[in-house]
Amino acid sequence: MFERQRKLYLVFILVLLWRVGLLVFTVQPIPANDAFFFDGAVVNWLHHGPYVNPSLSEVFPISGHQVYSAYPPLYQAVAVLWMSVVGTSVVAAIALHLVLFATSGFLVLAIIRKFFPDGNFAVVGLLFLGITFGDRPEDLAHVFGLISLYFVLKYLSASSNWRTEVWILLALLATLYTSVIAGAMYFGIGFLAASGGWLKERRVRLFFPYVGAAVGFGLITASIAHFTPLYWHGFLENARQTPVLSIGFHRPQPVEVVKLIRTAPVFLLVAVLLPVLVPRIRKLPLEPWLCLFGGVFIMGSILLMADMVLLAPNYVMYVLLIQVILAAGLIRISGVLFPGKSRFVSVAVLGCALLLSVRAAGMSTWGVLCAMHNSYGQTRQTLKTELEPFSQTNAPVIISSPFLYSALEFGVRHPIHFDWYFDRVSPDRDADYESLVSMRPTKIIVTQFDYYRSFVSVEQRLRNHPELVEVRVRNDAIIKPPDASPSLQRVVQHISWAPVIVDLDWK
């Protein structure tokens, strides 16, 4: 057993070393368009004093001008501690999320090693290759959520212990106050696992931490809304602009189905095998690991189905870590129920890992090639040159999220987040174009991802009005990234530091 567990740890360490190598030599993974939304207030505070994110001020007047309160606060507390020591650069932000990835990974391995019986789990370590984006508070929420699951299993494995109950309660509250959606997912997984334990032992105390977390979360949130209404309205300000719900109940779109298949193949594999597994699983004793397997599958499936028909589809990314636990449980179950055929399940999990690692392969090949010709250092120098005039004037300049870290460092007075220069819930379909006409920025600096994802259409509308503005575009990419190809941009995204610089000469 020790030898097999050591192979799992070795696989994860190799994945971790791969991530470290990408960071050191190519500064990947490049933070996506959300990163500075969450980091900007911390960066501004450490550079200029106020705890606000000035790049959001056009759309979020509270978080942009008064106090940043658009998201639960625990991630920002960790970011303050980290950036006070390491610095406020985008590289520091990437390194923070790499540390959070490593912490979450080792927590997953600790759960498998301590609570899962013997099994050849090495192949599940390859599923970590699917975790290639790291730039949101959810990376910290996973740490707290996995800690709560670890103590739930410890609680189910031993006699009742009030200290363990307290740890579960605190970890759940920390998860919820880092990310409400991720917190709800881990709350549901743990509650379902505890319900399995209750079916076995009939101990009502198993539910005490969950009742306490639900009541505590409600009371604390109500107190914040009552005693500090500015913080509460800042949160609602964000909730209005970035609603959890998508477009209401709808049929899954083809793009959403493809994202589901690429992101959660192990869940689909378990769903396919469910008719064979369920009649036989009932005969197995309700061990803690089996309760967790059931909780992960049920709660993860609920979240995935909701993503397809109601919620924003990007929430499918939240299951990537628990999917590793699900794969370990599937291999263990197949080893018990089908000892002569369990190798087929391991091969299927390997296929899932290969499907998940498409972007990892793109980062390691195409991404490395892009970094060789347009390095982060070169881009930083370009940004310094292009942004220098904006440190002497209040003229607005629209900038993509990964470049905003340098913009605040260079003293840009009026930076505007590329994702938030217009009201996204405006009934006006041309709100982005109208906002540019009203604001009249003279420069826009965006990533390849942002340029091809959403700005090309706006650029064309601007070019249709030469009497209003002259548009000049300078694309620094020596190697064209996948974002430039409609057929590839949904396969491998956001792997080039090369900026696209748009100069606007308004008449």
Summary of the structure (lengths in Angstrom):
residues: 507
radius of gyration: 23.8
end to end distance: 73.3
largest distance: 77.3
contacts: 1765
relative contact order: 0.12
helix: 69%
strand: 6%
